[in-house]
């Protein structure tokens, strides 16, 4: 499910090419490296080696970032949910839910990377106490993801590959934006994450920026304390989204809309503009984010079918 005016290569293909070109079998021993102090996106001060040799991530999106930016020989493990790119599947598994502290510490990582909301702050604090630095990133926009990859490049001594990748992604994103509708014609899109109760992507999530870049707008304009709020059926009826994301029309018609028949009155249902998205693109703030925006743009281009 790809769309691009300029026939740009899919980002997933580019990432696999980058991975294939990197030395997988090189072995390292951690030297007595010079260290420096850094501050992560959550304000944590960390002392890291200037050239980390043993690294891993506790979020699948961050594992994808490491495979896109790092020397893959330095990646010592993955979590049970890290399934992309394919070479990641050859790494040892550290369970992240609940976090297998013993196995993680036993791998002696120089630094562990994660994303805000994925690893609990209690686990982060415990790892720090055990001598394992944990570097957290936070993203509110697609540009934040690009900046995050560049920060990883700097931390890992891979600024060149990181800059090359982010420049390519920005170019691809610019091509998508050139075909986006004007602000006056942007459809209102509601994206659901759970059906009972009905949880949705809130205004204060990355989805809001992605759908804007794709040519739409988040139908949920109110900002809730929770980034993924639960909405009542009455609230959704008032929103009356023009597009609903969360599953194929036939699938949701027999489940979601069967459970909430009054929601068949929303424009998205009336015009059959109800679509499934690729889960690991929608959910992961990683280097395939441009593929996610491209997929959203393609879905927004689907015509109404009364």
C-alpha positions in Angstrom: 0.0 0.0 0.0 2.3 2.8 -1.3 1.7 6.1 -3.1 4.2 8.6 -4.3 4.1 11.1 -7.2 7.8 10.6 -7.8 7.9 6.8 -7.5 10.2 7.1 -4.5 11.4 3.8 -3.2 9.5 2.6 -0.1 11.3 3.5 3.1 11.1 -0.1 4.3 13.1 -1.1 1.3 15.7 1.6 1.9 16.0 0.5 5.5 16.6 -3.1 4.6 19.3 -2.0 2.1 20.9 0.0 4.9 20.8 -3.0 7.2 22.2 -5.3 4.5 25.2 -3.0 4.0 26.2 -2.9 7.6 28.6 -5.4 9.2 26.5 -7.9 11.2 29.2 -10.3 12.3 31.8 -8.0 13.7 32.4 -8.6 17.4 33.3 -6.0 19.9 34.7 -5.8 23.4 33.7 -2.7 25.3 36.9 -0.6 25.9 37.4 1.7 28.8 35.8 4.5 26.7 35.8 8.1 27.5 32.4 9.1 28.8 30.3 12.3 28.5 27.1 13.7 30.0 23.9 13.9 27.9 20.3 14.9 28.6 17.4 12.9 27.1 14.0 14.2 26.0 12.6 13.7 29.5 15.3 15.7 31.1 17.3 12.8 32.5 21.0 13.4 32.8 23.0 10.4 31.8 26.7 9.5 31.6 27.4 7.5 28.4 30.4 6.2 26.6 31.4 8.5 23.7 31.3 5.4 21.5 28.8 2.9 22.9 29.6 -0.7 21.8 26.6 -2.6 23.4 23.2 -1.1 22.8 19.5 -2.2 22.7 16.0 -0.7 22.6 12.9 -1.5 24.7 10.5 -0.2 22.0 10.0 -1.7 18.5 10.1 1.7 16.9 13.4 2.4 18.6 14.8 -0.9 17.5 13.9 0.1 13.9 15.7 3.4 14.5 18.8 1.6 15.7 18.8 -0.7 12.7 18.5 2.4 10.5 21.3 4.4 12.1 23.6 2.2 14.3 26.3 -0.3 13.5 24.1 -3.3 13.8 26.9 -5.4 15.4 26.5 -3.2 18.5 22.8 -4.2 19.0 22.9 -6.9 21.6 19.2 -7.8 21.9 15.6 -7.0 21.0 12.2 -7.3 22.8 9.6 -9.9 22.1 7.6 -7.3 20.0 10.5 -6.1 17.9 9.9 -7.7 14.6 11.3 -5.3 12.0 13.6 -5.3 10.1 14.2 -9.0 9.6 17.8 -9.1 10.9 16.4 -8.0 14.3 14.8 -11.5 14.7 18.3 -13.0 15.0 19.0 -11.1 18.2 18.4 -12.5 21.7 15.1 -11.6 23.2 14.6 -9.6 26.4 11.0 -9.6 27.6 9.7 -6.1 28.1 6.2 -6.9 29.5 7.1 -7.4 32.3 10.7 -6.2 31.9 13.2 -9.0 32.4 15.7 -7.0 34.5 18.0 -9.9 35.1 18.5 -10.8 31.5 18.8 -7.2 30.4 21.5 -6.4 33.0 23.3 -9.6 32.2 23.8 -8.4 28.6 25.9 -5.4 30.0 24.5 -2.8 27.6 26.3 0.6 27.5 23.0 2.3 27.0 19.3 1.2 26.5 17.0 3.3 24.4 13.3 3.6 24.8 10.3 5.9 24.0 8.2 7.8 26.5 5.2 5.8 27.6 6.7 2.4 26.6 9.0 1.8 29.5 7.7 2.7 33.0 9.6 5.3 34.9 9.9 2.8 37.8 11.8 0.4 35.4 13.9 3.2 34.1 14.9 4.2 37.6 15.6 0.6 38.6 17.9 0.1 35.6 19.7 3.3 36.3 20.3 2.1 39.9 21.7 -1.1 38.5 24.2 0.8 36.3 22.4 0.7 33.0 21.8 4.1 31.5 18.3 4.5 29.8 17.9 7.2 27.2 14.3 8.2 26.5 12.9 10.0 23.5 9.6 11.8 23.0 7.8 12.7 19.8 4.9 15.1 19.2 5.5 15.6 15.4 7.1 13.7 12.5 9.9 16.2 12.6 10.6 15.2 16.2 11.2 11.6 14.9 13.7 12.9 12.4 15.4 14.9 15.1 15.4 11.8 17.3 17.2 9.8 14.6 19.8 12.5 14.3 20.3 12.5 18.0 20.9 8.8 18.0 23.4 9.3 15.2 25.3 11.8 17.3 25.2 9.5 20.4 26.4 6.5 18.5 29.1 8.1 16.4 26.9 7.6 13.3 25.9 11.2 12.4 26.6 10.7 8.7 24.2 7.8 8.1 21.6 9.4 10.3 21.7 12.7 8.4 21.6 10.8 5.1 18.5 8.9 6.2 16.6 11.9 7.6 17.4 14.0 4.5 15.9 11.2 2.3 12.8 11.0 4.6 12.3 14.7 4.5 12.5 14.7 0.7 9.9 11.9 0.5 7.7 13.8 2.9 7.9 17.0 0.9 6.7 15.0 -2.2 3.7 13.8 -0.3 2.8 17.3 1.0 2.8 18.7 -2.5 -0.3 16.7 -3.3 -2.1 17.4 0.0 -5.5 19.1 -0.3 -6.0 22.7 0.8 -7.0 23.4 4.4 -10.6 24.1 3.4 -11.0 20.6 1.9 -9.2 18.5 4.5 -11.5 15.6 5.7 -12.1 15.1 9.4 -10.6 11.8 10.4 -11.2 9.7 13.6 -8.9 6.9 14.3 -9.9 4.2 16.9 -7.5 2.1 18.8 -10.0 0.0 20.8 -13.7 -0.8 20.4 -15.0 -1.5 23.9 -14.8 1.1 25.3 -14.1 3.3 22.3 -10.5 4.6 22.5 -9.2 7.0 19.9 -6.1 8.8 18.9 -6.3 12.2 20.7 -5.3 15.6 19.5 -2.1 15.4 21.5 -0.7 12.4 19.7 1.6 11.9 16.7 -1.4 10.9 14.6 -2.6 14.6 14.5 0.6 15.6 12.7 0.7 12.6 10.4 -2.9 13.1 9.3 -2.2 16.8 8.7 0.8 15.9 6.5 -1.4 13.4 4.6 -4.0 16.0 3.8 -6.6 15.4 6.6 -7.3 16.7 10.1 -7.9 14.9 13.4 -11.7 15.0 13.9 -11.0 15.2 17.7 -9.9 18.8 18.3 -10.4 18.8 22.1 -7.3 18.0 24.1 -7.9 15.5 26.8 -5.6 14.6 29.7 -5.1 11.1 28.2 -3.5 11.0 24.8 -5.8 8.1 23.8 -9.2 9.1 25.4 -12.3 7.0 25.6 -15.2 8.6 23.8 -19.0 8.1 24.2 -21.2 7.3 21.3 -22.9 10.7 21.7 -19.6 12.5 21.5 -18.6 10.6 18.3 -22.0 11.5 16.8 -21.3 15.1 17.5 -17.9 14.8 15.9 -19.5 13.2 12.8 -16.1 12.2 11.2 -15.9 12.0 7.4 -13.3 9.2 7.6 -13.0 6.4 10.3 -9.8 4.4 10.6 -9.6 1.2 12.6 -10.6 -1.7 10.3 -12.1 -2.6 7.0 -15.7 -1.5 6.4 -17.1 -5.0 6.3 -15.2 -6.1 9.4 -16.3 -3.1 11.5 -19.9 -3.3 10.1 -20.2 -6.7 11.7 -18.5 -5.8 15.0 -18.1 -2.1 15.9 -21.2 -0.8 14.1 -23.2 -3.8 15.2 -22.3 -3.0 18.8 -23.0 0.7 18.3 -25.7 0.8 15.6 -26.4 4.5 16.1 -22.9 5.3 14.9 -24.0 4.2 11.4 -25.3 7.8 11.1 -21.8 9.3 10.9 -20.6 10.5 7.5 -17.8 7.9 7.4 -20.2 5.0 7.6 -22.8 6.6 5.2 -20.1 7.1 2.6 -18.3 3.8 3.3 -15.1 5.7 4.1 -14.0 3.3 6.8 -10.5 1.9 6.4 -7.9 -0.4 8.0 -4.4 0.9 8.5 -1.2 -1.1 8.8 -0.8 -1.4 12.6 3.0 -1.3 12.9 3.1 1.7 10.7 0.4 3.6 12.5 1.6 2.7 16.0 5.4 3.0 15.7 7.1 6.4 15.6 10.1 5.1 13.7 11.9 5.5 10.4 8.9 4.1 8.5 6.8 7.1 9.5 6.8 8.5 6.0 5.3 5.2 4.8 2.6 5.7 7.4 1.9 9.2 6.1 1.8 7.9 2.5 -0.6 5.1 3.5 -2.9 7.7 5.2 -2.8 9.9 2.1 -3.8 7.0 -0.1 -6.7 6.2 2.2 -7.9 9.8 2.2 -7.9 9.7 -1.6 -10.4 6.8 -1.6 -13.7 8.2 -3.0 -17.0 8.1 -1.1 -19.2 5.2 -1.9 -22.8 5.9 -0.8 
